[in-house]
Amino acid sequence: MVALLALLLGLPPAAARPLRPVATYSIVARDPATGELGVAVQSHWFSVGSNVSWAEAGVGAVATQSFIDPAYGPLGLQLMRAGRAAPDTLKALLAGDAQRDVRQVGMVDAQGRAATHTGALCIPAAGGQEGKEYVVQANLMDKPSVWPAMAKAYEAAKGDLALRLLAALDAAEAEGGDIRGRQSAAMVVVKGEKGAHPWDNVVVNLRVEDHDHPLVELRRLLRLRRAYNLEDQGDAFTTAKKSAEAAKAYAEAMKLAPDVVELQFWAAVTMYWNGNREESRKVFKQVFAREARWVPLIERLSKVGLFPADPNVDTKAIAAAVAEVQALATKGAPW
């Protein structure tokens, strides 16, 4: 079966796909509160997320590792999309894989049914554990307590699915993690139900390809993702003339990512367009005081209709702030 499905998807047969060890630890889970499906993984291998992590809104999620066959990802999703439960899907794919003893795979479907497999020839320490609507699995670990620590941390963690997945990865690393060290990490979280547009179905899709501390970097990227999402919410509230809600969203975005000046700049532009002039001026001045490069963008935006250019519009405060920053820049003031 696995060979036939691979052929239908245009994948090379398993025998033609080279065996290479992707020793790693991963968690695959469904959030019972939201229905979100997710995969999170860390490994001492370059770009682990490009082959290990797979997820589709309203269908399921897959982690395929050890001596990896990436086909388990798309094939697993195809079978679950057709209505098969995750345990049945994994069983069917393993039955058609002559090299199943070196595979390690975790799956969960949109109903929360989960399954994990660790082949007898996976490099120790290797193993997996199933919990309520999630599975954890790991191979080539420092010690066999890694995956139980992941399960315990995930079950105890608070917050949304992404944060709980991160808690599991952190616990694995704290327990010793991959015996070779660390290099890359990834996280994919999708919605529990498929929407009309594929791009609206993804909640988180982050990859750290190569880093000394991939989990630290993954957490930083997740923080930025949340900040940009809040910025988008603020824009939506502003367009709907919900100024109080917009101000709150912008404030939360800037709090999450105070180092990202661009978030502050575009928040100020949107607030200004929609009448919240006093607050926007405060933010503009903060932006200009930190980075003078944003000063000339006001004029450029005006030329293409993205900032008020009408002389009757009260832009004196903005103009004053621009002039102030330009004067300081001329004097060589540090930013």
C-alpha positions in Angstrom: 0.0 0.0 0.0 2.7 2.5 0.9 4.5 2.0 -2.4 1.2 2.5 -4.3 0.3 5.6 -2.5 3.9 7.0 -3.0 3.6 6.3 -6.7 0.2 8.2 -6.8 1.8 11.2 -5.1 4.8 11.2 -7.3 7.2 10.1 -4.6 10.1 7.8 -5.3 9.8 4.2 -3.9 11.2 3.7 -0.5 14.2 1.8 -1.8 15.2 4.8 -3.9 15.0 7.1 -1.0 18.3 7.1 0.9 18.3 6.1 4.6 19.7 8.9 6.8 19.3 9.2 10.5 17.3 12.1 11.7 17.7 11.4 15.4 15.4 13.8 17.3 12.6 14.3 19.7 9.1 15.4 18.7 5.6 15.8 19.9 2.4 15.6 17.8 -0.8 16.8 19.5 -4.4 18.0 19.2 -5.7 20.6 21.5 -9.1 19.4 22.7 -10.2 22.9 23.5 -9.6 24.5 20.1 -9.2 21.5 17.8 -5.8 22.8 16.7 -3.3 20.2 15.5 0.4 20.6 15.9 3.9 19.2 15.6 7.1 20.4 17.3 10.5 18.9 16.9 14.2 19.5 17.7 17.3 17.7 16.4 21.0 17.7 15.8 20.4 17.8 12.1 20.2 20.7 9.6 16.6 21.9 8.7 14.8 19.2 10.7 11.4 20.8 9.9 11.7 20.3 6.2 11.1 16.6 6.4 9.9 15.7 9.9 6.9 17.9 10.6 3.6 17.6 8.6 0.1 19.0 9.4 -3.1 19.8 7.6 -6.1 21.7 9.1 -9.1 19.5 9.8 -7.1 16.3 9.0 -4.1 15.6 11.2 -0.5 15.9 12.0 2.6 13.7 11.5 6.2 13.5 12.7 8.4 11.1 10.8 12.0 10.6 12.0 14.8 8.2 12.8 16.0 6.7 9.5 13.5 8.9 7.9 11.1 8.3 5.1 9.4 11.7 4.5 6.6 9.9 2.6 5.0 9.1 5.9 4.0 12.7 6.1 2.0 13.2 2.9 0.8 9.6 2.8 -0.4 9.8 6.4 -2.3 13.0 5.8 -3.8 11.5 2.6 -5.2 8.5 4.5 -6.5 10.5 7.4 -8.1 13.0 4.9 -9.9 10.0 3.5 -11.3 9.1 6.9 -8.8 6.7 8.4 -8.0 7.1 12.1 -4.4 7.9 13.0 -3.7 4.4 14.5 -5.1 2.7 11.4 -3.2 5.0 9.1 0.1 4.3 10.9 -0.5 0.6 11.0 -1.2 0.5 7.2 1.9 2.5 6.3 4.1 0.4 8.5 2.7 -2.8 7.0 3.9 -1.7 3.6 7.3 -0.6 4.7 10.0 -3.2 4.6 12.3 -0.9 6.7 9.8 -0.2 9.4 12.2 -1.4 12.1 14.3 1.8 11.6 11.4 4.2 11.4 10.0 6.3 14.2 6.6 8.0 13.5 4.0 9.9 15.5 0.5 10.7 14.3 -2.7 12.4 15.5 -6.0 12.9 13.6 -8.6 15.6 13.8 -10.6 13.6 16.3 -7.6 13.3 18.6 -6.9 9.6 18.0 -3.1 9.2 18.2 -0.4 6.6 17.6 3.3 6.3 17.8 5.8 3.8 16.5 9.5 3.2 17.4 11.2 0.5 15.3 13.3 -2.1 17.0 16.4 -0.9 15.2 16.1 2.8 16.1 19.3 4.0 17.7 18.9 4.0 21.5 17.9 5.6 23.7 14.7 5.5 21.7 11.0 5.2 22.5 7.6 6.8 22.5 4.6 7.4 24.7 1.0 8.0 24.0 -1.2 10.4 26.0 -4.7 11.9 25.6 -4.7 13.3 22.1 -0.9 13.4 21.8 2.2 11.3 21.3 5.9 11.9 22.0 8.8 10.1 20.5 12.5 10.3 20.5 15.6 8.4 19.3 19.4 8.7 19.9 18.7 10.4 23.2 21.1 10.9 26.0 18.8 8.8 28.2 15.5 7.0 28.1 13.8 9.5 30.5 13.6 12.1 27.7 10.2 11.2 26.2 8.5 10.6 29.6 9.7 14.1 30.6 8.1 15.5 27.4 4.8 13.9 28.2 4.8 15.1 31.8 5.6 18.7 30.8 3.0 18.8 28.0 0.3 17.6 30.3 1.2 20.1 33.0 1.7 23.1 30.7 -0.7 26.0 30.4 -1.6 28.2 27.5 -2.4 27.5 23.9 -1.1 24.5 21.9 2.0 26.2 20.6 3.2 27.1 24.2 2.4 23.6 25.4 4.4 22.1 22.5 7.3 24.3 23.4 7.1 23.2 27.0 7.5 19.5 25.9 10.6 20.4 23.8 12.1 22.3 26.7 11.6 19.4 29.0 13.3 17.1 26.5 16.3 19.3 26.3 16.5 19.7 30.1 16.5 15.9 30.4 19.6 15.7 28.1 18.0 15.7 24.7 19.8 14.4 21.6 23.1 12.8 22.6 24.8 14.6 19.8 23.6 18.1 20.8 21.2 20.4 19.1 21.0 22.2 15.7 17.5 22.9 14.4 13.9 23.0 15.5 10.5 23.5 14.0 6.8 24.0 14.9 3.7 23.7 12.8 0.2 24.4 14.2 -2.9 24.4 12.1 -6.6 25.0 12.8 -8.9 22.2 13.8 -11.3 22.8 10.9 -10.3 23.6 7.3 -11.3 27.0 6.1 -12.0 28.3 2.6 -8.4 29.5 2.0 -5.3 27.4 2.7 -3.3 30.4 3.9 -5.9 31.0 6.6 -5.6 27.5 8.0 -2.1 27.8 9.5 -1.7 29.3 13.0 2.1 28.8 13.3 4.7 27.7 10.8 8.2 28.3 12.1 11.6 26.8 11.4 15.0 27.3 12.9 17.3 25.7 10.3 20.7 26.0 12.1 21.3 27.6 15.5 23.4 27.0 18.6 20.3 27.2 20.7 17.4 26.3 18.4 14.7 26.2 21.1 15.6 29.6 22.4 15.4 30.9 18.8 12.1 29.0 18.2 10.6 30.7 21.3 11.8 34.1 20.1 10.2 33.5 16.7 6.9 32.4 18.3 6.9 35.7 20.3 7.3 37.6 17.0 4.6 35.7 15.3 2.2 36.6 18.1 3.2 40.2 17.9 2.6 40.4 14.2 -0.7 38.6 14.6 -1.7 41.3 17.2 -0.7 44.0 14.8 -3.0 42.5 12.2 -5.8 42.4 14.7 -5.2 46.0 15.5 -5.4 47.0 11.9 -8.7 45.1 11.6 -10.1 46.8 14.7 -9.0 50.2 13.4 -10.7 49.6 10.0 -13.9 48.7 11.9 -13.6 51.9 13.9 -13.1 50.0 17.2 -10.4 52.3 18.5 -10.2 51.0 22.1 -9.8 47.4 20.8 -7.2 48.5 18.3 -5.2 50.4 20.8 -5.1 47.4 23.1 -4.0 45.1 20.3 -1.3 47.5 19.2 -0.1 47.9 22.8 0.1 44.2 23.3 2.0 43.8 20.0 4.6 46.5 20.9 4.9 44.9 24.4 5.7 41.5 22.9 8.2 42.9 20.4 9.5 46.3 21.7 12.6 45.9 19.6 10.7 45.8 16.3 10.3 49.5 15.3 8.3 48.7 12.2 5.4 47.3 14.2 5.2 50.7 16.0 5.5 52.7 12.8 2.7 50.9 10.9 0.5 51.0 14.1 1.0 54.8 14.2 0.1 55.1 10.5 -3.1 53.1 10.9 -4.1 55.0 14.0 -3.5 58.4 12.3 -5.5 57.5 9.3 -8.4 56.5 11.5 -8.6 59.6 13.6 -6.6 58.5 16.7 -4.1 61.4 16.0 -2.9 62.1 19.5 -1.8 58.5 20.3 -0.3 58.1 16.8 1.8 61.2 17.2 3.3 59.8 20.5 4.2 56.5 18.7 5.6 58.4 15.7 7.9 60.4 17.9 9.1 57.2 19.7 9.9 55.6 16.3 11.7 58.6 15.0 13.7 59.0 18.1 14.9 55.4 17.8 15.5 55.2 14.1 15.8 58.2 11.8 15.4 56.1 8.7 11.6 56.1 9.1 11.4 59.9 8.9 11.3 60.2 5.1 8.8 57.4 4.7 6.0 59.7 5.8 6.5 61.8 2.7 6.8 58.8 0.5 3.6 57.3 1.8 1.8 60.6 1.2 2.8 60.5 -2.5 1.1 57.2 -3.1 -2.0 57.9 -1.0 -1.0 55.9 2.1 -0.7 58.8 4.4 -2.8 62.0 4.4 -1.3 64.5 2.0 -4.2 67.0 2.1 -2.8 70.3 3.5 -6.1 70.8 5.4 -5.3 67.7 7.4 -3.7 68.6 10.7 -0.2 67.1 10.3 1.6 69.9 12.1 2.6 67.7 15.0 3.9 65.0 12.7 5.8 67.6 10.7 7.3 69.0 13.9 8.4 65.5 15.1 10.0 64.9 11.7 11.8 68.2 11.7 13.0 67.5 15.3 14.5 64.2 14.3 16.0 65.5 11.1 17.7 68.2 13.1 19.1 65.8 15.6 20.3 63.5 12.7 22.1 66.4 11.1 24.0 67.0 14.4 25.0 63.4 14.4 23.0 62.4 17.4 23.1 58.7 18.3 20.0 56.7 17.8 
